[in-house]
């Protein structure tokens, strides 16, 4: 290119994620819990009562897009503001312009991306303008606002929690994007991209855009997607059966005390891009359903693995899930507590709701004491070994046993203790 060449450079296309931003609220996908018919944000919009708010949610769920659409809907000027690049000086300049707008009868939406990055002094600078109604402040954050936003500003805004997009919602977005790219792709491939993106539409768009560069004959191939994500794909079928087959295999391997099989099925799910928090939730369920009090620490391990996977992310957090799966697999098994609740629930459903026995009721007033509330109550700490003969079930269910511990793990000791308690109650 000549030093004196005056030919304007060719304009580079915007990223696919930017090109696919919805132009209207009707095109916006997801967040039905706040935007669906009759939901709070929808009602605010329909009644033209937009107020300052904070949109809290993970990346790529539409916080910026939603703020822009809300500004358009309320016929307000949209002023984007970066918490990373701006200071108090810039805040005051923008607010001065918003105040002029108000005097002219125009509303201004100030959108602050990553509002959690503002320090206390910067957040304080917004307060008088929000309070007077000079601006509609919309903050976006991936962090819990109750920790990151000052209480004075928090009390003047409504917090809306946005959810990660479902795989089905992301597939809808990807199908639209194929029209923009003028390409085709199998539904199963779009579903795999959606699973890999883990609820983040921007990630899904980026993968599709990278894969489109290697599309063959107008069609995106599995190899192109594998190259884009730098890993082998393990496709879930369209019906989602493979997804449920794998989690079933993991659950039954752990229940059968087979740590090697558990690790294999867990690795299959991780490599397929399964939602880590979904796996963690299922591990927690296994801890309470199949292990219970045979090893009370199993639940602690599963909860800790969930926190670790959430805190560290991919791939470091995957090791916590593996560790929990191994622990649960080798732990002694018991479904006694699981069965006990089921039996108690069955009795509750099939019998009348018995009144609480008088001796178990509190008597906070003199009149209630006169009526017999609390009469006959035996305070356990006033008895030997803190054991009384008082029956705490309704009279019609006296003596009913729901929980019968197994002889495995910690439950063997629990069974011994329960037998001691029952004998002591009999003697008492």
C-alpha positions as CSV (number, residue, x, y, z in Angstrom):
1,X,0.0,0.0,0.0
2,X,1.4,3.4,-1.0
3,X,2.2,6.0,1.7
4,X,-0.1,8.4,-0.1
5,X,-2.9,6.0,-1.0
6,X,-6.2,7.7,-0.2
7,X,-8.3,4.6,-0.8
8,X,-10.5,4.2,2.4
9,X,-9.8,0.8,4.1
10,X,-12.4,-1.9,3.8
11,X,-14.8,-1.8,6.7
12,X,-14.5,-4.9,8.9
13,X,-17.7,-6.7,9.7
14,X,-18.9,-6.5,13.3
15,X,-18.7,-9.7,15.4
16,X,-21.6,-12.1,14.9
17,X,-22.8,-11.6,18.5
18,X,-23.1,-7.8,17.9
19,X,-24.9,-8.3,14.5
20,X,-27.4,-10.6,16.1
21,X,-28.5,-8.2,18.9
22,X,-32.3,-8.1,18.9
23,X,-33.9,-4.9,17.6
24,X,-37.1,-5.3,19.5
25,X,-38.3,-7.0,22.7
26,X,-40.2,-9.5,20.7
27,X,-36.9,-10.8,19.3
28,X,-35.4,-11.1,22.8
29,X,-35.0,-14.7,23.9
30,X,-35.0,-15.8,27.5
31,X,-35.7,-14.3,30.9
32,X,-39.4,-15.1,30.8
33,X,-39.5,-15.0,34.6
34,X,-39.2,-11.2,34.5
35,X,-40.3,-10.5,30.9
36,X,-43.2,-12.9,30.4
37,X,-46.9,-11.7,30.5
38,X,-47.8,-10.4,33.9
39,X,-44.2,-10.5,35.1
40,X,-42.7,-7.5,37.0
41,X,-40.5,-6.0,34.4
42,X,-43.1,-6.5,31.7
43,X,-45.7,-4.7,33.8
44,X,-43.3,-1.8,34.4
45,X,-42.8,-1.5,30.6
46,X,-46.5,-1.7,29.7
47,X,-47.4,0.9,32.3
48,X,-44.5,3.1,31.2
49,X,-43.2,3.2,34.8
50,X,-39.5,2.5,34.1
51,X,-37.4,3.0,37.2
52,X,-33.7,2.5,38.0
53,X,-32.6,-1.1,38.2
54,X,-29.7,-3.5,38.4
55,X,-29.6,-6.5,36.0
56,X,-27.7,-9.3,37.8
57,X,-26.7,-12.4,35.9
58,X,-23.9,-14.4,34.3
59,X,-22.2,-13.4,31.1
60,X,-23.9,-13.6,27.7
61,X,-27.5,-13.7,28.9
62,X,-28.5,-10.3,27.4
63,X,-28.0,-7.7,30.1
64,X,-26.7,-5.0,27.7
65,X,-29.2,-5.8,25.0
66,X,-32.1,-5.7,27.5
67,X,-31.0,-2.3,28.7
68,X,-30.9,-1.0,25.2
69,X,-34.3,-2.3,24.4
70,X,-35.8,-0.9,27.6
71,X,-34.4,2.5,26.6
72,X,-36.0,2.3,23.1
73,X,-39.3,1.2,24.6
74,X,-39.4,4.1,27.0
75,X,-38.3,6.5,24.3
76,X,-35.2,7.6,26.3
77,X,-31.7,8.5,25.3
78,X,-29.4,5.6,25.9
79,X,-26.0,6.5,27.3
80,X,-23.6,3.6,27.8
81,X,-21.1,4.0,30.6
82,X,-18.1,1.8,31.4
83,X,-17.2,1.3,35.1
84,X,-13.7,0.2,33.9
85,X,-12.9,3.3,31.9
86,X,-14.8,6.1,33.7
87,X,-14.3,8.2,36.8
88,X,-16.2,10.7,38.9
89,X,-15.4,13.5,36.4
90,X,-17.1,11.6,33.5
91,X,-20.0,10.7,35.8
92,X,-20.7,14.4,36.5
93,X,-20.4,15.4,32.8
94,X,-22.9,12.7,31.8
95,X,-25.3,13.6,34.6
96,X,-25.2,17.3,33.6
97,X,-26.4,16.3,30.1
98,X,-29.1,14.1,31.6
99,X,-30.3,17.0,33.7
100,X,-30.6,19.2,30.6
101,X,-32.5,16.4,28.9
102,X,-35.0,16.3,31.8
103,X,-35.7,20.0,31.6
104,X,-36.4,19.5,27.9
105,X,-38.8,16.7,28.7
106,X,-36.6,13.8,27.6
107,X,-35.7,10.8,29.7
108,X,-32.1,9.4,29.8
109,X,-31.1,5.8,30.5
110,X,-27.6,5.6,31.9
111,X,-26.3,2.1,31.4
112,X,-23.4,1.1,33.5
113,X,-21.7,-2.1,32.5
114,X,-19.9,-3.9,35.3
115,X,-21.2,-1.6,37.9
116,X,-19.6,-3.7,40.6
117,X,-16.2,-2.3,39.5
118,X,-17.2,1.2,40.7
119,X,-15.8,2.1,44.1
120,X,-18.0,3.7,46.9
121,X,-17.2,7.3,45.9
122,X,-18.1,6.7,42.3
123,X,-21.3,5.0,43.2
124,X,-22.1,7.8,45.6
125,X,-21.8,10.3,42.7
126,X,-24.9,8.8,41.1
127,X,-27.2,9.0,44.1
128,X,-28.6,12.6,43.8
129,X,-29.4,12.1,40.1
130,X,-31.1,8.8,40.7
131,X,-33.0,10.1,43.7
132,X,-34.3,13.2,41.8
133,X,-35.2,11.2,38.8
134,X,-32.8,12.9,36.4
135,X,-31.8,9.6,35.0
136,X,-33.0,6.0,34.8
137,X,-30.0,4.1,36.0
138,X,-29.5,0.5,34.7
139,X,-26.5,-1.3,36.1
140,X,-25.3,-4.6,34.8
141,X,-23.2,-7.0,37.0
142,X,-22.1,-10.6,37.2
143,X,-21.5,-10.2,40.9
144,X,-24.0,-10.3,43.8
145,X,-25.2,-6.7,44.1
146,X,-25.8,-7.0,47.8
147,X,-22.0,-7.4,48.2
148,X,-20.8,-5.1,45.5
149,X,-23.3,-2.2,45.3
150,X,-23.6,0.4,48.1
151,X,-26.7,0.1,50.2
152,X,-27.9,3.6,49.4
153,X,-27.8,3.0,45.7
154,X,-29.3,-0.5,46.1
155,X,-32.3,0.9,48.0
156,X,-33.1,3.2,45.1
157,X,-33.0,0.4,42.5
158,X,-34.8,-2.8,41.7
159,X,-32.6,-5.8,41.3
160,X,-33.6,-8.3,38.5
161,X,-31.8,-11.6,38.5
162,X,-31.2,-12.9,35.0
163,X,-30.8,-16.6,34.4
164,X,-28.4,-18.5,32.2
165,X,-30.0,-19.3,28.8
166,X,-31.2,-22.8,28.4
167,X,-29.8,-25.0,25.6
168,X,-33.1,-24.8,23.8
169,X,-33.1,-21.0,23.9
170,X,-29.5,-20.8,22.6
171,X,-30.4,-23.2,19.7
172,X,-33.2,-20.7,18.7
173,X,-30.5,-17.9,18.6
174,X,-28.1,-20.1,16.6
175,X,-30.8,-20.9,14.0
176,X,-31.3,-17.2,13.5
177,X,-27.6,-16.7,13.1
178,X,-27.4,-19.3,10.4
179,X,-29.7,-17.2,8.3
180,X,-27.4,-14.2,8.9
181,X,-24.4,-16.4,7.8
182,X,-26.3,-18.0,4.9
183,X,-25.2,-21.4,6.1
184,X,-26.8,-24.6,7.2
185,X,-26.1,-27.0,10.2
186,X,-27.6,-30.1,11.7
187,X,-29.8,-29.5,14.7
188,X,-27.7,-31.9,16.8
189,X,-24.6,-29.8,16.0
190,X,-26.4,-26.6,17.2
191,X,-27.5,-28.4,20.3
192,X,-23.9,-29.4,21.0
193,X,-22.7,-25.8,20.6
194,X,-25.5,-24.8,23.0
195,X,-24.4,-27.3,25.6
196,X,-20.7,-26.2,25.2
197,X,-21.7,-22.5,25.6
198,X,-23.1,-23.2,29.1
199,X,-25.9,-20.7,28.9
200,X,-23.7,-17.9,27.3
201,X,-25.2,-16.7,24.0
202,X,-22.0,-14.7,23.2
203,X,-19.9,-17.9,23.5
204,X,-22.3,-19.8,21.3
205,X,-22.2,-17.0,18.6
206,X,-18.4,-17.0,18.7
207,X,-18.1,-20.7,18.2
208,X,-20.6,-20.6,15.3
209,X,-18.7,-17.7,13.7
210,X,-15.4,-19.5,14.0
211,X,-16.8,-22.7,12.6
212,X,-18.4,-20.8,9.7
213,X,-15.0,-19.9,8.4
214,X,-14.4,-23.6,7.7
215,X,-17.8,-24.4,6.4
216,X,-17.9,-26.8,3.4
217,X,-20.4,-26.4,0.6
218,X,-22.6,-24.0,2.6
219,X,-22.8,-26.3,5.6
220,X,-21.1,-26.2,9.0
221,X,-19.5,-29.6,9.8
222,X,-18.8,-31.3,13.1
223,X,-15.1,-31.1,12.3
224,X,-15.4,-27.3,11.9
225,X,-17.0,-27.0,15.3
226,X,-14.4,-29.3,16.9
227,X,-11.7,-27.1,15.5
228,X,-13.5,-24.0,16.8
229,X,-13.8,-25.3,20.4
230,X,-10.4,-27.2,20.3
231,X,-11.9,-30.4,21.6
232,X,-13.6,-33.5,20.4
233,X,-17.4,-33.4,20.4
234,X,-19.6,-35.9,22.1
235,X,-22.9,-35.1,20.7
236,X,-26.1,-35.4,22.7
237,X,-29.0,-36.4,20.5
238,X,-31.8,-34.0,19.7
239,X,-34.3,-35.6,22.2
240,X,-31.8,-35.2,25.0
241,X,-31.9,-39.0,25.7
242,X,-28.1,-39.3,25.7
243,X,-27.9,-36.5,28.3
244,X,-30.2,-38.5,30.6
245,X,-28.6,-41.8,29.8
246,X,-25.2,-40.5,30.9
247,X,-26.4,-39.0,34.2
248,X,-28.3,-42.2,34.9
249,X,-25.1,-44.2,34.3
250,X,-23.2,-41.9,36.7
251,X,-25.8,-42.1,39.4
252,X,-26.1,-45.9,39.2
253,X,-22.3,-46.4,39.2
254,X,-22.0,-44.4,42.4
255,X,-24.9,-46.2,44.0
256,X,-23.2,-49.5,43.0
257,X,-19.9,-48.3,44.7
258,X,-17.9,-48.4,41.4
259,X,-15.6,-45.4,41.4
260,X,-13.9,-46.3,38.1
261,X,-17.2,-46.4,36.2
262,X,-18.3,-43.2,38.0
263,X,-15.2,-41.4,36.8
264,X,-15.7,-42.7,33.2
265,X,-19.3,-41.5,33.0
266,X,-18.4,-38.2,34.7
267,X,-15.5,-37.7,32.1
268,X,-18.0,-38.4,29.3
269,X,-20.3,-35.6,30.6
270,X,-17.5,-33.1,31.2
271,X,-16.1,-33.6,27.7
272,X,-19.6,-33.2,26.2
273,X,-19.7,-29.8,27.8
274,X,-22.4,-30.6,30.3
275,X,-23.3,-27.8,32.8
276,X,-21.0,-28.3,35.8
277,X,-23.6,-27.0,38.2
278,X,-26.1,-29.6,36.9
279,X,-23.6,-32.4,37.6
280,X,-23.0,-30.9,41.1
281,X,-26.7,-30.8,41.8
282,X,-27.0,-34.5,40.9
283,X,-24.0,-35.4,43.1
284,X,-25.7,-33.6,46.0
285,X,-28.9,-35.6,45.3
286,X,-26.9,-38.9,45.3
287,X,-25.4,-37.9,48.7
288,X,-28.8,-37.5,50.3
289,X,-30.7,-40.3,48.4
290,X,-28.2,-43.1,48.4
291,X,-25.7,-42.5,51.2
292,X,-27.6,-40.4,53.8
293,X,-26.6,-41.0,57.4
294,X,-24.4,-44.0,56.5
295,X,-21.8,-41.2,55.9
296,X,-23.0,-37.7,56.8
297,X,-19.8,-36.2,55.4
298,X,-20.9,-37.3,51.9
299,X,-23.3,-34.3,51.7
300,X,-20.6,-32.0,52.9
301,X,-18.3,-33.2,50.2
302,X,-20.9,-32.8,47.5
303,X,-21.8,-29.3,48.6
304,X,-18.1,-28.4,48.8
305,X,-17.6,-29.7,45.3
306,X,-20.5,-27.6,44.0
307,X,-19.0,-24.4,45.6
308,X,-15.5,-25.3,44.2
309,X,-16.7,-26.0,40.7
310,X,-18.6,-22.7,40.7
311,X,-15.7,-20.7,42.2
312,X,-12.9,-22.1,40.0
313,X,-14.8,-22.7,36.8
314,X,-13.6,-24.9,33.9
315,X,-11.3,-26.9,33.9
316,X,-10.0,-26.5,37.5
317,X,-13.3,-27.0,39.1
318,X,-13.8,-30.3,37.3
319,X,-11.4,-32.0,39.7
320,X,-13.7,-31.2,42.6
321,X,-16.5,-32.9,40.9
322,X,-14.3,-36.0,40.3
323,X,-13.2,-36.0,43.9
324,X,-16.8,-35.9,45.1
325,X,-17.8,-38.7,42.7
326,X,-15.0,-40.9,44.0
327,X,-16.0,-40.2,47.6
328,X,-19.7,-40.9,47.0
329,X,-18.8,-44.1,45.2
330,X,-16.7,-45.6,48.0
331,X,-19.0,-44.3,50.8
332,X,-21.3,-46.8,52.6
333,X,-24.8,-46.7,51.2
334,X,-28.1,-46.2,52.9
335,X,-31.5,-45.0,51.6
336,X,-33.1,-45.3,55.1
337,X,-33.5,-41.6,55.5
338,X,-34.9,-41.3,52.0
339,X,-37.4,-44.1,52.7
340,X,-38.3,-42.6,56.1
341,X,-39.4,-39.3,54.6
342,X,-41.4,-41.1,51.9
343,X,-43.2,-43.1,54.5
344,X,-43.9,-40.0,56.7
345,X,-45.1,-38.2,53.6
346,X,-47.4,-41.1,52.7
347,X,-49.0,-41.0,56.2
348,X,-49.5,-37.2,56.0
349,X,-51.2,-37.5,52.6
350,X,-53.4,-40.4,53.6
351,X,-54.6,-39.2,57.0
352,X,-56.2,-36.2,58.5
353,X,-54.0,-33.3,59.7
354,X,-53.9,-34.1,63.4
355,X,-53.7,-31.1,65.8
356,X,-50.4,-30.5,67.5
357,X,-50.6,-32.1,71.0
358,X,-51.1,-29.5,73.8
359,X,-47.9,-30.4,75.6
360,X,-45.9,-29.5,72.4
361,X,-47.4,-26.1,72.0
362,X,-45.8,-22.9,73.1
363,X,-47.7,-20.8,75.7
364,X,-46.5,-17.2,75.2
365,X,-49.6,-15.6,76.9
366,X,-51.2,-16.2,80.3
367,X,-54.5,-17.1,78.6
368,X,-52.8,-19.8,76.5
369,X,-51.3,-21.4,79.7
370,X,-54.8,-21.4,81.2
371,X,-56.1,-23.2,78.1
372,X,-53.6,-25.9,78.6
373,X,-50.9,-25.0,76.0
374,X,-47.6,-26.5,77.1
375,X,-49.2,-28.5,79.9
376,X,-47.3,-31.8,80.5
377,X,-44.3,-30.8,78.5
378,X,-41.1,-32.5,79.7
379,X,-37.9,-30.5,79.1
380,X,-35.3,-33.1,78.0
381,X,-32.3,-31.4,79.7
382,X,-34.0,-31.9,83.1
383,X,-33.9,-35.6,82.7
384,X,-31.2,-38.2,82.9
385,X,-29.3,-38.6,79.6
386,X,-31.8,-35.9,78.3
387,X,-34.4,-38.6,77.5
388,X,-38.0,-38.5,78.4
389,X,-41.0,-40.8,77.9
390,X,-43.0,-38.0,76.2
391,X,-44.5,-38.9,72.9
392,X,-44.2,-36.2,70.3
393,X,-46.5,-37.7,67.6
394,X,-50.3,-37.2,67.6
395,X,-52.1,-39.7,69.7
396,X,-53.4,-41.7,66.7
397,X,-49.8,-42.2,65.5
398,X,-48.2,-42.9,68.8
399,X,-45.4,-45.5,68.5
400,X,-45.1,-45.2,64.7
401,X,-41.6,-45.7,63.3
402,X,-40.5,-44.2,60.0
403,X,-36.7,-44.3,60.3
404,X,-35.0,-47.7,60.5
405,X,-31.2,-47.3,60.1
406,X,-29.2,-49.9,58.3
407,X,-26.1,-51.6,59.7
408,X,-23.8,-49.9,57.3
409,X,-21.2,-47.1,58.0
410,X,-22.2,-44.5,60.6
411,X,-25.8,-45.8,60.5
412,X,-24.6,-48.8,62.5
413,X,-23.7,-46.5,65.4
414,X,-26.9,-44.6,64.8
415,X,-28.9,-47.8,65.1
416,X,-27.2,-48.6,68.4
417,X,-27.9,-45.2,69.7
418,X,-31.5,-45.3,68.6
419,X,-32.0,-48.7,70.3
420,X,-30.6,-47.2,73.5
421,X,-33.0,-44.2,73.3
422,X,-35.9,-46.5,72.7
423,X,-35.0,-48.7,75.7
424,X,-34.5,-45.6,77.9
425,X,-37.9,-44.2,76.9
426,X,-39.5,-47.5,77.8
427,X,-37.9,-47.5,81.2
428,X,-38.8,-43.9,81.7
